[in-house]
Amino acid sequence: MPKSRAKPRKSKTSAAPAAAPQTRRSMLKLAGGGVLAAAGAGGVGLWGVSSFRAYAAEHDLSRVGQGNIAIVQIHDPQCPTCTALQKQTRAALRDFDDCGMTYLVADIKTPEGAAFARKYRVPHVTLLLFDGAGELRETLQGMQQASQLAQAFAAHKAAVA
């Protein structure tokens, strides 16, 4: 007699497995996981808020001429050379912590940044050095190393002091 190739049928009366009863220990584990998740989400939220505040302060071009020397980078966020210049500028500014120098970014992809670049007639990959009164004193164009920038910033600070 030939073997049947039909698949065996599943029983229609099969019951779903019974859920395990909730114990105090399992409820405490669940609550502990919830507390950890909430703490993690809160930490991420605080980091996000502080990052946004730092971003907003760095892009606030109205800070030029507010008493501190200002270094403004004309920046295109999609330009690798601009990103490299930003990295070198930040490295050079580490030696000038809390000495009255403000680093700002004029993002040419925003209306404010584009207007700022047009006002001073400069392309991206450019640093503009302002005195405390907001007068443009020097323009540095193109990619430069942190050591070169540190020398330029020190000379600028000495000249306007």
Buried (B, 14 or more C-beta within 10 A) or exposed (E): EEEEEEEEEEEEEEEEEEEEEEEEEEEEEEEEEEEEEEEEEEEEEEEEEEEEEEEEEBBBBEBBBEEBBBBBBBBBBEBEEBBBBBEBBEBBBEEBEEEEBBBBBBBBEBEBBBEBBEEBEBEBBBBBBBBBEEEBEBEBBEEBEBEEBBEBBEEBBEEBE
